């Protein structure tokens, strides 16, 4: 998607307003024209000079400024995209009610552009029935909700309500814009039940040690968050995530490959699609010690006997119901593109899934990165999709296969 569009970034009065600076910066670096509309409360958290320097445009706050140019309407009319980050509980309530007592409310009501909001508030406020109802109202109107995640909040509190990270917000906003431009409804997965695995399994050696991998779960979380934003009912089976899980999905926590197998087998039975994005260990220790293995007991070397874990993806393929879409992942270190595809096609033949997402991983790519580059093979081994960019944008391309 080319740059050069007009983006309005609305900022409301929450502590997460400082993160909005990076949201603005990301759009500017793309070449977009960015206009910041900040509420007076927002400017108590982040300074107007900072926002003007980053956006390279004057920051608008007052409903009664620029009356001659009808600014309270003109800003919204000129927008190709509106992003509100952070969106406080108060601002979400006002949006749901259609109130326009400030410049931001007027701008949104006067616009037909895609609207993306990133909620940020304490857990109790996010879970309050009023907020739940307001968010549901906005979703029903086609508003894209990004996050919130679970993690540290203001002070010592931790829980759901943490604003999504700027790159996640921007990627979701661009996906919403692309959906509008491509004629794809933002709720094109409504009514779908999707099971997604994410993270990396850990196979215990003893109570304190495990065999694991470097998967952070970022790609699986991006898939889950994007699918929920597009209307799906999502079950996220999370194995040792290193990033916050979205609060818009049903979360099942697992640790080992056997744990994951049980969870995904149970939930896949009535799913419309299953996406196996988790990095599952091929082997586990044959014996798990009940106490800590001590080096004084083992000497200078330690020999571990490993046993093969079940092939979860192949098992799902063998038992999948008619019409169910099964998507697997193949993470390989092969650097030659042709050989990488050959490995993917060989794995596809063994697994029997409908699509296989092939991506290269290494010391500095794939795992734990904010970006990804993938090729997707169909059941015949043909490339049906190529995507690169943020993991959120890659997730949207993968979900298009289900939609």
C-alpha positions in Angstrom: 0.0 0.0 0.0 1.5 3.3 -1.0 1.9 6.2 1.3 0.8 9.8 0.9 -2.6 9.7 2.6 -4.0 12.0 5.2 -4.1 10.4 8.7 -5.7 11.9 11.7 -4.3 10.7 15.0 -6.6 11.5 17.9 -5.0 11.5 21.4 -7.1 11.4 24.6 -6.1 11.9 28.2 -4.4 8.8 29.4 -0.9 8.0 30.6 -0.3 6.0 27.4 -0.5 9.2 25.4 3.3 9.3 25.4 3.2 6.2 23.1 1.1 8.1 20.6 4.2 10.0 19.6 5.6 6.9 18.0 2.3 6.2 16.3 2.5 9.7 14.7 6.1 9.2 13.8 5.4 5.9 12.0 2.8 7.4 9.7 5.1 10.4 9.0 8.0 8.1 8.1 5.6 6.4 5.6 5.1 9.7 3.8 1.6 10.3 5.1 0.3 13.7 6.1 -0.5 13.5 9.8 -2.8 15.8 11.7 -3.0 15.4 15.4 -6.2 16.2 17.2 -5.5 16.1 20.9 -8.0 16.6 23.7 -7.1 19.1 26.4 -6.6 16.2 28.8 -4.1 14.6 26.4 -1.9 17.6 26.5 -1.5 17.2 30.2 0.4 14.0 29.5 2.3 14.9 26.3 3.4 18.3 25.1 2.0 20.1 22.1 5.5 21.1 20.8 6.5 17.5 20.8 3.5 16.5 18.8 3.9 19.4 16.3 7.6 18.6 15.8 6.9 14.9 15.1 3.8 15.4 13.0 5.3 18.4 11.2 1.8 20.1 11.4 0.0 22.3 13.9 -1.8 20.3 16.6 -5.5 21.1 16.9 -7.3 21.0 20.2 -9.9 23.7 20.3 -13.4 23.1 18.8 -13.7 26.9 18.2 -10.4 27.4 16.4 -10.5 27.9 12.7 -14.2 28.7 12.6 -13.9 30.5 9.2 -12.5 27.3 7.6 -15.1 25.1 9.4 -12.1 23.2 10.9 -14.3 21.0 13.1 -15.7 19.4 10.0 -12.9 19.9 7.5 -10.3 17.8 9.3 -12.6 14.8 9.3 -13.7 15.3 5.8 -10.1 15.3 4.6 -9.0 12.2 6.5 -8.3 8.9 4.8 -7.8 7.2 8.1 -8.5 8.1 11.8 -6.6 6.5 14.6 -7.4 7.2 18.3 -4.5 6.2 20.6 -4.9 6.0 23.5 -8.7 5.7 23.7 -9.7 6.1 27.3 -12.9 4.7 28.8 -14.4 8.1 28.7 -13.6 8.7 25.0 -14.9 5.3 24.1 -18.2 6.0 25.9 -18.5 9.3 24.0 -17.8 7.7 20.7 -20.4 5.0 21.3 -22.9 7.7 22.2 -22.0 9.9 19.2 -21.1 12.8 21.4 -19.3 15.8 19.8 -18.4 18.2 22.6 -14.8 18.5 21.5 -12.8 18.7 18.3 -12.0 15.0 18.2 -15.6 14.0 18.5 -16.6 16.4 15.7 -13.8 15.2 13.5 -14.8 11.5 13.9 -18.5 12.2 13.2 -17.7 14.3 10.2 -15.6 11.6 8.6 -16.3 8.5 6.6 -12.8 7.2 6.9 -11.9 3.9 8.7 -11.8 4.4 12.4 -9.2 2.5 14.5 -9.0 2.9 18.3 -6.5 1.6 20.8 -8.1 1.3 24.2 -6.0 2.0 27.3 -7.3 2.0 30.9 -7.1 0.0 34.1 -8.4 -3.6 34.1 -11.5 -2.8 36.2 -12.5 -0.1 33.7 -11.9 -2.3 30.7 -14.0 -5.1 32.2 -16.8 -2.8 33.4 -20.1 -3.7 31.7 -20.5 -0.2 30.4 -17.1 -0.3 28.6 -17.8 -3.8 27.4 -21.1 -2.6 25.9 -19.6 0.5 24.4 -16.8 -1.5 22.7 -19.4 -4.0 21.3 -21.4 -1.0 19.9 -18.3 0.4 18.2 -17.3 -3.0 16.8 -20.9 -3.4 15.4 -20.4 -0.2 13.5 -17.2 -1.4 11.9 -14.7 0.3 14.2 -11.4 -1.6 14.4 -10.4 -2.2 18.1 -6.7 -2.8 18.6 -5.9 -4.5 21.9 -5.7 -3.8 24.7 -3.0 -6.2 25.9 -2.2 -7.6 29.3 0.8 -6.3 31.2 2.0 -3.5 33.5 -0.3 -0.6 33.9 0.0 2.7 35.8 1.7 2.3 39.2 2.1 -1.2 40.4 -1.1 -2.6 38.7 -0.8 -5.4 36.1 -3.6 -6.8 34.0 -5.8 -6.2 30.9 -6.0 -2.7 29.6 -2.4 -1.9 28.5 -2.4 0.0 25.2 -1.1 -2.0 22.2 2.3 -1.1 21.0 2.6 1.6 18.4 3.8 -0.8 15.6 0.8 -3.1 16.3 -1.6 -0.1 16.2 -0.1 1.2 12.9 -0.2 -2.2 11.3 -3.8 -2.8 12.3 -4.8 0.7 11.0 -3.1 0.1 7.7 -4.8 -3.3 7.4 -8.2 -1.6 8.1 -7.5 1.0 5.4 -6.4 -1.7 2.9 -9.6 -3.7 3.7 -11.7 -0.6 2.9 -9.8 0.2 -0.3 -9.8 -3.4 -1.5 -13.5 -3.8 -0.8 -13.0 -6.4 1.9 -15.4 -5.9 4.8 -13.6 -5.5 8.1 -16.0 -8.1 9.6 -15.3 -10.7 6.9 -14.5 -13.4 9.6 -17.7 -12.8 11.6 -19.3 -16.1 12.6 -16.0 -18.0 12.2 -14.5 -19.9 15.1 -10.7 -19.9 14.7 -8.2 -21.8 16.9 -4.7 -20.3 16.9 -1.6 -21.6 18.6 1.3 -19.3 19.5 4.6 -19.2 21.3 7.1 -22.0 21.9 6.7 -25.2 23.9 9.0 -26.1 26.8 9.9 -29.7 27.6 10.9 -30.1 31.3 14.1 -31.7 32.3 13.5 -31.2 36.0 11.6 -28.7 38.1 13.9 -25.8 37.1 15.1 -26.6 33.5 13.5 -27.2 30.2 14.3 -27.7 26.5 12.7 -24.8 24.5 13.0 -22.6 21.5 13.3 -18.9 20.7 9.7 -18.3 19.6 8.2 -15.2 21.3 4.6 -15.8 20.1 4.5 -12.4 18.3 3.2 -13.9 15.0 0.5 -16.0 16.6 -0.6 -13.1 18.8 -0.8 -10.9 15.7 -3.0 -13.5 14.0 -5.3 -13.8 17.0 -5.7 -10.1 17.4 -6.3 -9.5 13.7 -8.8 -12.4 13.4 -10.8 -11.0 16.4 -10.7 -7.5 14.9 -12.2 -9.0 11.7 -15.1 -10.5 13.6 -14.0 -14.1 14.4 -14.4 -15.9 17.7 -10.8 -16.7 18.5 -9.3 -19.3 20.9 -5.6 -18.6 21.4 -3.6 -21.5 22.8 -0.5 -19.8 24.2 2.7 -21.6 25.0 5.0 -19.4 27.1 4.3 -16.1 25.3 6.8 -13.3 25.6 4.3 -10.7 24.5 0.9 -9.7 26.0 -2.1 -11.7 24.7 -5.0 -9.7 23.4 -8.0 -9.5 25.6 -10.4 -9.9 22.7 -9.8 -13.7 22.5 -10.3 -16.8 24.7 -6.9 -17.6 26.1 -5.7 -21.1 27.0 -2.3 -21.4 28.6 -0.1 -24.4 27.9 3.5 -25.3 28.3 4.7 -28.5 26.7 4.0 -30.1 23.4 1.7 -32.7 25.0 -0.2 -29.9 26.8 -0.6 -28.1 23.4 -1.7 -31.3 21.7 -4.5 -31.9 24.2 -5.7 -28.3 24.1 -5.7 -28.0 20.3 -7.3 -31.4 19.7 -10.2 -30.5 22.1 -10.8 -27.0 20.6 -10.3 -27.9 16.9 -13.3 -30.2 16.8 -15.8 -27.5 16.1 -13.4 -24.8 14.6 -13.8 -23.4 11.2 -10.1 -22.9 10.9 -7.0 -23.9 12.9 -3.7 -22.0 12.6 -0.7 -23.8 14.0 1.7 -20.8 14.5 3.3 -22.2 17.7 6.9 -23.6 17.5 6.4 -27.1 18.9 9.3 -29.1 20.1 10.0 -32.2 18.1 11.5 -34.1 21.1 11.0 -34.2 24.9 13.2 -35.8 27.6 12.4 -39.5 28.0 12.6 -39.0 31.8 11.8 -35.9 33.8 13.6 -35.7 37.1 11.6 -35.0 40.2 14.4 -33.0 41.7 17.0 -30.6 40.3 19.8 -32.2 38.2 23.1 -31.3 40.0 26.4 -31.0 38.1 28.2 -32.7 41.0 26.1 -35.8 40.3 26.7 -35.8 36.5 30.3 -35.0 36.1 31.7 -33.1 33.1 29.1 -34.3 30.7 25.4 -35.0 30.7 23.7 -37.4 28.3 20.0 -36.8 27.7 17.7 -39.4 26.1 15.0 -37.7 24.1 11.8 -39.2 22.7 9.8 -37.9 19.7 6.7 -35.7 20.4 3.5 -36.4 18.5 3.1 -34.7 15.1 0.2 -32.4 16.1 -0.3 -30.9 12.7 -0.4 -34.2 10.9 -2.9 -35.5 13.5 -5.1 -32.5 13.0 -5.0 -33.0 9.2 -6.0 -36.6 9.6 -9.0 -35.9 11.7 -10.2 -32.5 10.4 -13.8 -32.1 9.6 -15.1 -31.3 6.0 -14.7 -27.6 5.2 -12.3 -26.9 8.0 -9.2 -24.9 7.0 -5.9 -26.0 8.5 -2.8 -23.8 8.3 0.6 -24.9 9.4 3.9 -23.1 9.8 7.4 -24.2 8.6 10.3 -22.3 10.2 13.6 -23.2 8.5 17.1 -21.9 8.6 17.8 -22.6 4.9 19.1 -19.4 3.2 18.6 -20.5 -0.4 15.0 -19.5 -1.5 14.6 -22.5 -3.8 15.8 -25.0 -1.2 13.6 -23.3 1.4 10.6 -23.8 -0.7 11.6 -27.4 -1.4 11.7 -28.0 2.4 8.3 -26.4 2.7 6.8 -28.6 0.0 8.3 -31.7 1.5 6.8 -30.8 4.9 3.4 -30.0 3.3 3.3 -33.5 1.8 4.0 -35.1 5.2 1.6 -33.0 7.2 -1.4 -32.9 4.8 -2.6 -29.4 5.8 -4.5 -27.0 3.5 -1.8 -24.2 3.6 1.7 -24.1 4.9 3.3 -20.8 5.8 7.1 -21.0 5.1 9.4 -18.6 6.7 13.1 -18.4 7.3 14.4 -18.1 10.9 17.9 -17.6 12.3 19.8 -15.7 14.9 18.4 -12.4 14.0 15.3 -13.1 11.9 11.9 -14.8 12.3 11.8 -15.6 16.0 11.3 -12.7 18.4 11.5 -10.2 15.6 8.8 -7.6 14.9 8.9 -8.4 11.2 8.4 -11.4 9.1 8.7 -12.6 5.5 6.7 -15.6 4.4 5.5 -17.6 1.4 2.3 -19.6 1.7 1.9 -22.9 -0.2 -1.5 -24.5 -0.9 -2.1 -28.2 -0.7 -0.7 -28.7 -4.2 2.5 -26.9 -3.3 1.8 -23.8 -5.3 2.7 -20.3 -3.9 -0.6 -18.6 -3.2 0.6 -15.7 -1.1 3.8 -13.8 -0.4 4.0 -11.3 2.4 6.6 -9.3 4.2 6.5 -6.5 6.8 5.3 -6.3 10.3 3.9 -9.4 11.8 0.5 -7.8 12.0 0.5 -7.1 8.2 1.6 -10.6 7.5 -1.2 -11.9 9.8 -3.7 -10.0 7.7 -2.5 -11.7 4.5 -2.7 -15.1 6.0 -6.2 -14.5 7.3 -7.3 -13.5 3.8 -6.9 -17.1 2.9 -9.6 -18.1 5.4 -11.8 -15.2 4.5 
